Amino acid sequence: MLPHILILDDLFGRVVPGGHNVDRENLCANFLWHDATDDVEAKASRQKVLEPTANAVFFRAQSPVCAGVGDIVENDIEATLEVVRGGWVPQAGSSAAVRAATPWAMLLLDLCFYTGLVTEESHRRTPGMPEGRPRDDQPEGYFGLTLLDAIHRTFPELPIFILSSKPREEVSLEFSRRGALGFIARDDLRGPELLEEALWYHGLLPDPAGEFVGHSLLLLLALREARRAAGHRENVLIKGERGTGKELMANYLHRVARRDRGRPFVTVNSAVFTPDLFASELFGIQPRTATGVEGKTGLIETASGGDLFLDEIADMPPEVQAALLRVLQERKVTPVGGRQPTPVDIRFLSATNVDLEDPARGFRADLLDRLRTGGTISLPKLCERPSDIPLLAERFVREAEAQRLGTRHREITDEAMKQLVAYDWPGNIRELRSAIFDAVNRHTDVEFLVPGHLRLGRDRGGKLDGAPQAKVPENREGAAAAGIGELGIAELLEIQNSFNFDPREAAQWAGRLGDLQLAQAKLLARYLQGALAMTKRRTPANPSGQIQIHPAIKLITGDSTITASKAADLIKRLLGPLEAELEGDLREAYDTALRLRPRAPKTLAGRT
Amino acid sequence: MSDWNELRARLSHDLIKNRLIPATSRMIKVVNGSVLADPLETFDTTVTVVWAETNPSLKLLFECCEPDLTPRNYFAVEPLVHCPPSTMEWLPDLIHELWVERHDVRGWCKSGCALAEGVDTAVQSASELLKRYDADEDKTDVLGALLRLQEAAIGLSTHLSLVGNRFMI
């Protein structure tokens, strides 16, 4: 997705009567821009930029835009503000075309705008340009500075750079004072590179990979903060409510750090670190030949040279906080059972959905300070970026259709979209995704998604289609609204423990015991799958990681003393009922367990 | 601003800095394949056109530099016009010579002419190469010629902008 740049310049923005604006074509070729201006100049262009870096829209900031001999050209602030507004951040009620267009990533502003009469001589020198008035060319009379004032006052978040052939020193104080972020000399041969840097650092750019969907101002500002943070190796804290995309943001931060390409990125959920488990997982284990203790590389060392993402740091036990603080201070880790510390070069990306500064949370202030030396990125709630909801909803509809074979391609009606935009989405993007998937999965044979298909918030509860309704406790409203996929394990257990089968629905029970057993086996298999993903051994050579069944079983049983043989037995019991359909990590785990303990597995039912 | 300085500013800023150098940079993008356009047509409608307008004016600029800017001209207007004839016989010429020597006016004009000739040669050379241009075989040669033209144009622009009010007293 190319960034949109608006260029306000009398020379490039003018329409040449009966000719070509060669100056604009030169500029577009040099900066490798696609001329996206809706005027005859863009349509008549005799060149095509093969791999454009931006869509450039030009405006003269004067009236008339197309001036011939005898015309008087005057500066036009109102028309210019209207053009700026037209390409600024769309509102939730905007048309689909407007929603699909990205807002201005940056505005480039000329300083000197020539006004007055277009004479034969001025037209001969530069077609369509007037003679100019004495103050036009004087720094104190530059219309560009007047425009800068007006635009910055009306659109304070719009990044503005000066693009001019006038001497920078004439206006260096004024352009900063009035809100421009920098100055690019038009005759600087490094101009395209300077602009690329400026766009990267200051521009409002959507995620080029499309993983972050949307281009609301709050999202673009958050992405800009991330790019700025990606330029250094300081630790960054990511704040945002559940479902706002904190892990996605950590990924983005790692992905866009140009010099970090190829460096490891390791993800850890801080909540899984019981005091018993954290030391070996984070710091690793020193091998001991004499005692037969196997060595293990810790997650910090695995992530050395790259980033370690600590999710949900508010859940980190105090012992882990203290140990982590030492690592941050010393930049060294000592494996369990080892004496020699190993230096590590690591950046910590941490995420939380709570206020860690609240003393009641018990989070160490000294650790918090060190986890945000590179800044804090705040992710907006979904209800704060309503203009992104239609884009997200459309994306999720396509994803749901792709997952559900045989379902029809559908459009979201305007009424349904209004309902989606109006809802406050306490579970944020994850809740929206869940609601859309729910609607698509329950209505496969339709071409339109209408309001009646949507079950939002309390309406959806914990109910699964065609199944008895769970008796969800009142205080679980938020979790239930977020869908079964949003529940924490405590909520899941509570629902299971409190679920009652209603005798009035006994007709639906017939023959479902096998289904329930299978569903239960699948749930446990997914539990194991999560643990296998969490405990993968990641190395620079194998960044996606190698599964380890023993640590995974330790994690889900909470028993750090369990032996490798017993862990293998448990794997066999957990996965045996699903043997025929196992794939990926689960298949590998099952095969590994069978290699270690070749005896036929006991069934889960047998165990319980 | 004097007429001479206005011409100098127009040549330096409007024609060379804003037209010739961007047109040459564009040509480089066309020849290296980043921009799809007819190379010869683009060259003829941009570089050739702007240089055809610039070159004669440059010649005029260098020729007129000494007569237009000399402080001797002050003796033709108030109040120095009232100097006695005996003073007029030697002082204006002396002032002129001191000015020429002090600012190396002739040296500046001479090197300016040489730089303009350099640009002219580079334009002709690039134009000739483009007339028989084969993208598969001549790309390197044409790019080399365009880079030389770009360098010559930047040198000329810098030379013109260095003057400023230097020749004024």
Interface residues (C-beta under 8 A of the other chain):
Chain A: L11 H20 V22 D23 E25 N26 L27 A29 N30 L32 R46 Q47 K48 V49 L50 E51 R125 T126 S165 R186 D187 L189
Chain B: R10 H13 D14 K17 N18 R19 I21 P22 A23 S25 R26 K29 V30 G33 S34 V35 L36 A37 D38 E41 T42 T45 T46 Q150 I154 S157
